[in-house]
Amino acid sequence: MFLRRDKPLKVELVTPIHLTATSASTYLGPLDKPAAEEAITNTDLAFKLVTFGALTSQAALVIIGYSLLIGKLQQFGIDPSELSLSTPTLLLYGYTSLFSGALGVADRLPIIGPTLVAVPFVVIAALFVAAITRKLKASVVAGLASWMGIAMFVVFFAPGVGVQYGSGTGLVDFKKYTQLETAGEIDAVDTVVTDKGERLVGHLILADSKSTFLLVGRTLFKLDGTTGRVIRETELKQRPSEMEKLPPKA
């Protein structure tokens, strides 16, 4: 036969073939830039900053409340060492004082006032967002800071708005039960019965867990909060001015 199965067939390549491997450093095209510059949020730092901010704000309110309350009570001859004030009391007094001051600014400056009150919250929110994030656009930071600042502003002043609403409700109930018209706050007059059966009628300045301070006319009575015993009577007088203290010229 012309072709035999056991006869080998030889093939010769005239042109040699060169095989080359592509280098790993070959440029394959541009990288995905948005993926490479993806924003990173440090959640651990965010939690620490939130905790630090909460503790710092509460400490500031306590300090403000203590300072204002001590300054007020000293005008009635009450020494700070006589007081037994709790932290919630100081916190509440500091918050209400700050809230009243903010409302005063808003009333004096109807348009600029609320903006000035809200600006610190927006600034704090912007610093917070900038601290916990990386590779975030300035426009995004500004947007997040605005929304977070407004939310903080609402949360901070929401209890004060509730207090204002409660005051209005109390005035309505006062008119309902007493049939008296009230244009503003109610002036309360308190009566305290001492351990000897004596009735003291005046204005309550302060009552804590240990003592009660009652102003009757120009005399401040300090009474034991448990027994009603009169501990001290302080007569309040107007201090003479510096000009009155000077000796007359000869």
Secondary structure, 3 states (H helix, E strand, C coil): CCCCCCCCCCCCCCCCCCCCCCCCCCCCCCCCHHHHCCCEECHHHHHHHHHHHHHHHHHHHHHHHHHHHHHHHHCCCCCHHHCCCCHHHHHHHHHHHHHHHHHHHHHHCCCHHHHHHHHHHHHHHHHHHHHHEECCCHHHHHHHHHHHHHHHHHHHHHHHHHHHHHHHHHHHHHHHHHCCCCCCCCCCCEEEECCCCCEEEEEEEEECCCEEEEEECCEEEEEECCCCCEEEEEECCCCCCHHHHCCCCC
